[in-house]
Amino acid sequence: MEKQNITLALPKHLLQRAKLLAVQKQTSISGLLTEALEEIVDLEEGYSRARDHHLALMAQGFDLGTEGSIDWTRDELHER
């Protein structure tokens, strides 16, 4: 996998906490950020796929067995 360096500015207190977390997880700050960014991107791509799938289902419509006509009234459905 090809990698590219970036410059990142973080608040000092966040960087200190991230360094401690990286040591606890036996990784680097770069490793932590890579893992977090991969998770964010995967979630967003999954959301986009699900949204597109459900929009296609809505555009297609559903067969509710009415053949396009409703022959009952609300009152008939809620007779008491």
C-alpha positions in Angstrom: 0.0 0.0 0.0 1.4 3.4 -1.0 1.5 5.9 1.7 1.7 9.7 1.8 2.7 11.9 4.7 0.5 14.8 5.9 0.9 17.6 8.3 -1.6 17.7 11.1 -2.2 20.3 13.8 -3.7 19.0 17.1 -4.3 20.6 20.4 -1.5 19.8 22.8 -3.6 18.1 25.4 -5.2 15.8 22.7 -1.8 14.8 21.3 -0.6 13.9 24.8 -3.7 11.7 25.4 -3.3 10.1 21.9 0.3 9.3 22.5 -0.7 7.5 25.8 -3.4 5.6 23.9 -1.0 4.6 21.2 1.5 3.2 23.7 -1.3 1.3 25.4 -2.4 -0.2 22.1 1.2 -0.8 21.1 0.8 1.3 17.9 1.7 4.8 16.7 -0.3 8.0 16.4 -0.3 7.3 12.7 -1.7 3.8 13.3 -4.5 5.2 15.5 -5.4 7.8 13.0 -5.4 5.4 10.1 -7.7 3.0 12.0 -10.1 5.8 13.0 -10.2 7.2 9.5 -10.8 3.8 7.9 -13.7 3.2 10.3 -15.2 6.6 9.4 -14.9 6.1 5.7 -16.3 2.5 5.9 -19.3 3.7 7.9 -20.0 6.5 5.5 -19.7 4.2 2.4 -22.0 1.7 4.1 -24.5 4.4 4.8 -24.4 5.6 1.2 -24.9 2.1 -0.1 -27.9 1.5 2.2 -29.4 4.9 1.3 -29.1 4.2 -2.4 -30.5 0.7 -2.0 -33.6 2.0 -0.1 -34.1 4.9 -2.5 -34.2 2.4 -5.3 -36.7 0.3 -3.4 -38.9 3.3 -2.8 -38.7 4.3 -6.5 -39.7 0.8 -7.5 -42.6 0.7 -5.1 -44.1 -2.3 -3.3 -46.9 -4.6 -4.2 -49.4 -4.3 -1.4 -52.0 -6.5 -3.1 -54.4 -3.6 -3.9 -53.6 -3.4 -7.6 -53.5 0.3 -7.3 -57.0 0.9 -5.9 -58.2 1.2 -2.4 -61.8 0.0 -2.0 -62.3 0.6 1.7 -62.7 3.6 3.9 -61.0 4.6 7.1 -64.2 4.2 9.0 -64.7 0.6 7.7 -61.2 -0.3 8.9 -61.8 1.1 12.3 -65.4 -0.1 12.9 -66.2 -0.7 16.5 
